[in-house]
Amino acid sequence: MKAATERAISAAFSALRPDWTARITPASLRADAFAGLTGATLVLPQGVAFAAIAGLPPEYGFYTAMITPVVAALTGSSWHAVSGPTTAISALVFGALAGSLAPGTPQFISAAIALALMVGVIQLALGLARMGVLVDFVSHSVMTGFVTGAAILIALSQLDKALGIDLPRPEALGEFTLALAERLPETDWRALLVAGTALGIGLGVRKLNPALPNYLIALFAATILGLLLGGEAAGLATIGTIEGVLPGFALPDVTLQTVRDHGSAAFAIALVGLLEAMSVSRAIALKSGQAIDGNREFVAQGLSNIAGSLFRCYPGSASFTRSGVNYDSGAQTPLSAIFAALFLFLILLLVAPWFAYVPIPAMAGVILLVAIRLVNLAEIRHILTTSPEETAIAAVTFGAALLIDLEFAIYAGVLLSLALFLKKTSQPFVGVGAPDPDTPTRMFKNAAENNLAECPQLLISRLDGPLYFGSVEHVRRAFRRFEIDRPGQKHMIFIVKGIGEIDMPGADLLIEEAARRHRNGGSFHLQTKTPRTISKLARFKVMKALTRERIHLSKRDAIAEVFPLLDPQVCATCPVRIFAECPRAPDVAE
């Protein structure tokens, strides 16, 4: 067992060898360098903004933007996805720690770094266990509701800085609303003007030319305005000096108590990070035509967060904005993400001292810009107008994010999406079919929907969906309805051609139904063409209980096997005669 585990881990890590090195050419290097420079200018204000959302000093956003993308680029399967700090992850980090620790304190920072290690270990374990399909079972509406709720909380959290007044945290929404109404007249017009300038210029630049670094331009313009208004001397608080731009190596402080206190939050952050990474990778892959390996992405995200925790980073994931800009800028290989980290470091060496002059209201305006862009009105409208189930998932997640807790919102949305998924699979379609005489091949169709005559002695039913422990009772109830509504149809052919899965309870139901019909003087036959299903029927003793004569590969064979078992006297007077064998019924009677 140990040797097999070691081989599996060895195979997983050997599969992480870059598969894009053959694509590197002088032309691709130039393209990647240009895309990297573009990405560095984009992440410069984002690093500060996202760190502020997480409750951390600005330098931790830069550390995460330099270390995490390099490791993810070298080990992931996507050529264009760029990892680093993200809004959703930053909001979750703050929500997980702010209740027990003061933001910005050494204890808070240490816990955030420890979270990165815990998140990375969870993601790596899921990747090594080949659980890349896990995200397929989480509805996209979970992320839509969560991100929308997080965006509103992020925007509300910046109002005190944008207005220059003291407000409680927006997680206590009622208290926050009352305090805002009470202290709104105390608004500092300078802070409001600087924040409004950052927000307005950012929106305007994006509308005029989306290719321009609107965050950076907005921050620069608002900073100039803040200096013209008097800066810190006029009461405009500034970000302050960035302690260091080079992330140093340090082991994260993870104790058993840390795991107990923040393990649940770490799992939620790990899940959101994987959902973001897979969504970004797949979205860009649709444009580039590249194949994405989900398990490899899981492992890459885990390794990037583990490595990041060793260099004072907080949890990160693939960024929608930076990845999209990276692809649109002409990136050819993951070297673009590595170039972006390198250029960011070089730029910081030049501009880091200037952050001491950036007004906090200017940063608040940029964060408000980030929050506005997070709300995808088109996606929300699409969900509301197309699916009541997805609407419920998004609404529950959104409501939980605003009124309860961001971490709880993720779990609530995921559990609801899984519950609705299980509800659908637990109620597969069980229909009754009959041959359509108006088709050349007498194709079998749904009898009720097409008003087709049925054989008075033989019931032909079809299951579309899985036959497993969750759907057994639904199928059993359908069998009992058949018995009540069609007492003369003692023989039954059950078609499981479209079955998705069968387990032991499902197999036991088939054996039970066969025995029940046999006791009532009838017979029960199965028809399937799927080798996997036939193999499972044999393993679960269904084939032994029914015998090979009751399991068929086609409807024609099944009907031919059942027909001699029918009552010839009923066949002789039957008015419908829907099968090819039916005209020979009088001969059978003689």
C-alpha positions, 0 to 999 in steps of 0.5 A: 500500500505504501509503495503504491501511494509513493508511486502515485505521488511520484507519478503526479509530480512527474506529470508536473514537468512543463509541457510548454518549453517547446513553444519558447522562441525569440518571438514568444519571449518578446510576447511574454515579456510584453504581457508580463510588463502589462500584468505588472502594471496592473497588479501594482495597485491591485496588490495594495487593494487586495491586501487592504481587503484582507486586512494586511499591509500592502507588501503582503499583496506584493509578496503574493503577487510575486511568489504564487504566480511563479510556482503556479506557472511552472506546475499548472496546466494553463498557459495563460492563467495568472495566480496571485491575490484575488478579491474573493480570497482576500475577503475570505481571509479577512472574514476568517481572521477579523473576528478573533484578531486585529487586522494588520497586527503581527498575530493577524499577519502570522495567521494569514500566512498560516492559512496559506499553508493550510489552504495549500495542503488541502488543495495539494491533497485534493489534487493528488487524490485526483479530485479535479472533477470535484468543482464540476459538482459545485454550481457556478451560481454559488460563485456568482452569489458569493462574489456579489455578496463579497463585492457589496461587503467590500464596497461597504467596508471602504465607505468609512475611508472614502467618507473620512468617518468612523464606521463599524464593520459592515458584517454587522449590517444593521449596526453599520447602516444606523452608524452610516445614517448618523455620521454621514453629515460628518463626511470629510469633503477632501476624502470624498473628493479624492475617493470619488476622483479615483472611482470616476477616473477608473470607470472613465478610463475603462470605458474609453479604453479597456486596454489601459491600466485603469486602476493605476491611472485612477490611483495616480490621479487621485494621489496627485489630487490628494497632494494638491489638497494638502495631503497628510497635513490636511488630514488625509491619511496615507498608506505609509511606507512599505517595509520591504519589497523582497519577500523573505523566507520564513516558516509559517507558524502553524500549530494544532490550535491554529488548525482547530481555529481556522481549519474550516475557513482554510477548507472554504478558502481552498474550495473557492481558490480551486473554483476560481482557478478552474473557472479562469483556466477553462474560460481562457482555454475556450479561446486558446483551444488548450486542454486543461488538466483539472487535477494538475491545476489542483496540485499547482494551486496547492504547491503555489500556496504552500511555497507562498506561505514560506515567503510570507504570502497569504492565500492566492488563486488564479485572477480573472482580471490578470489572466484575461489581460495576460491572454489579451496582451499576447502571452504565449507561455506561462513565462509571461506570469514569471516575467510579470513577477520579475517586473513587479519586483523591479518596479517596486524598487523604484516606486515603493517609497512613493506609496507613502504619499498615496491617500487612503481615500484614493485606495478606497476609491480603487477598491470600490472600483474593484467591487463594482467590477465584481458584480456581473449584472449580465450573469445575475440576469441570466440566472434569474431568467433561466433557472429557479434552482440556480436562482435559489442557490445564488440567492441563498449564497448571496444572503448568507454572505451579507447577513451571516458570514462569507465562509458560511455562505460558501458552505451554504451554497455548495450544500444547496447545489449538491442537495438540488443535484441529488434531488434531480438524480434521485428522481430519474425519469421512468417512462412507459414505451410502445412501438410507433406504427407510423415510423419505418422501424416502429421506433419505441416512443413514450406511450403517454406523450404520443398516444400509443397503444400498449400491449395488455400483457407486457409492460415496457418501461425505460429508466433515464438516469442512475439507479442508486441508493438515492433513486431506489425509492423513486423507482420502487414507487414507479413499479408499484404504480405500474402494478396498480394502474396496469394489473394485466401487464404481469410481464415487464421489460425494463430498459436501462440503456440510458442508465448512468450508474447502478449500485448494490441497492439498485441491484437489489431492487431489480432482484426484488421486482423480478421475484415479485413479478414471478410470484404474481405469475409474470416475468421481469426482463432487463435490456441494456447494451452497456458493457459496464452495466452488464459487468455490474449486474453480474457482480451484484448477483442480478444476472444470477437471480434473473438468469441469462434468459432474462437479460437482453442486449436488444428490445427485439431479443427481449420481446422474442423471449417474453412473447411465448410467456404471454397468455395465448387466449388474450393474444387471440382477442387482442385488438392492438397487436403492436409487436411483429410477433402479434399476427402469429398469436392465433397460430399459437392459440391453435 
